[in-house]
């Protein structure tokens, strides 16, 4: 099966923990959520630069994107809205979520800095260093 929608090369893809969904990030500055039937569920256009890294949290309740625009954005997998944002010192190259600590994510930027962050998702959507 081919999932066709991005207008530029795809840089990263990740499956949800259940395997029911897939998220992709692309040179077209978008993040896309798919189901395995091939249906495009949602497209996020919040980044202003390519998106080289995407991830699901282990629970599958949130989707994380890291972009060359320095922004790491976390989205709700339920209502598909942004629930948090972090700005790195330089372009973000990779993101991931802890499987043992809920709300803890890591991102790496192009200056060699790795951030380990605790997401405070409600009500402010702020993040702090872990």
C-alpha positions in Angstrom: 0.0 0.0 0.0 1.2 3.5 -0.8 0.3 6.5 1.4 0.5 9.4 -1.0 0.0 13.0 0.1 3.3 14.7 0.9 4.5 17.0 -1.8 8.2 16.6 -1.0 10.4 13.7 0.3 9.3 12.1 3.6 12.0 12.4 6.3 10.6 10.2 9.1 7.8 7.8 9.8 6.7 6.1 13.0 4.0 3.6 14.0 1.8 4.1 17.0 2.3 1.6 19.8 -0.8 -0.3 18.7 0.3 -0.3 15.1 -3.0 1.2 14.0 -1.7 4.6 12.9 1.4 6.0 11.3 2.8 9.6 11.5 5.1 11.1 8.9 7.3 14.2 8.7 8.5 15.8 5.5 10.5 18.3 3.6 7.1 19.9 2.8 7.0 21.3 6.4 4.0 19.1 7.3 3.2 16.3 9.7 0.6 13.8 8.6 -1.3 11.2 10.5 -2.5 8.0 8.7 -4.5 4.9 9.5 -3.4 1.7 8.1 -6.3 1.5 5.6 -4.4 4.3 3.8 -6.7 7.1 4.9 -5.1 10.4 5.7 -6.5 11.3 9.1 -5.0 14.7 9.6 -2.3 17.2 8.3 -0.6 19.6 10.6 0.9 22.7 8.9 2.4 24.5 12.0 6.0 24.2 11.1 7.8 26.7 8.9 10.7 24.4 7.9 11.2 20.6 7.1 10.2 18.1 9.8 13.0 15.5 10.1 11.6 13.8 13.2 8.2 12.5 14.5 7.1 10.2 17.3 4.2 8.9 19.2 4.2 8.8 23.0 4.1 5.2 24.2 0.4 5.6 25.2 -0.4 6.8 21.7 -2.3 9.7 23.1 0.2 12.3 21.8 2.2 12.9 18.6 5.5 14.8 18.7 7.2 16.6 15.8 10.6 18.2 15.6 11.4 20.7 12.9 14.3 22.6 11.4 12.4 25.7 12.4 13.6 24.9 16.0 10.2 24.0 17.2 9.1 20.8 18.9 5.3 20.5 19.0 3.2 18.0 20.8 -0.3 17.3 19.5 -3.3 15.5 21.1 -4.0 12.3 19.3 -7.6 12.7 20.5 -8.7 16.1 19.2 -5.6 16.6 17.0 -4.9 20.1 18.5 -1.5 21.4 19.6 -1.1 21.0 23.4 2.5 22.0 23.9 5.5 23.6 22.2 9.3 24.0 22.9 11.8 26.1 21.0 15.3 24.6 20.7 18.4 26.8 20.3 18.9 25.5 16.7 17.2 23.2 14.2 15.7 20.1 15.8 17.0 16.9 14.3 15.3 14.2 16.4 12.5 13.6 19.0 11.4 10.7 21.2 9.2 10.0 24.2 10.1 8.1 27.3 8.5 4.7 27.7 8.9 4.7 31.4 8.3 8.4 32.4 4.9 9.8 31.3 5.2 13.3 29.7 9.0 13.1 29.4 10.4 13.7 25.9 13.9 14.3 24.4 14.9 16.3 21.4 18.3 16.9 19.8 19.3 20.0 17.9 22.0 20.7 15.3 24.4 22.3 17.9 24.8 19.0 19.7 22.4 19.9 22.5 20.0 17.2 23.8 17.0 18.5 25.7 15.2 16.2 28.2 11.8 17.9 28.9 8.8 17.3 31.1 5.6 18.2 29.3 3.1 20.0 31.4 0.1 19.5 29.1 -2.7 21.0 31.1 -3.8 23.7 31.3 -0.9 25.8 30.1 0.9 23.6 27.6 4.2 24.7 29.0 7.3 22.5 29.2 10.2 22.6 31.6 13.6 20.8 31.8 13.2 17.4 33.4 
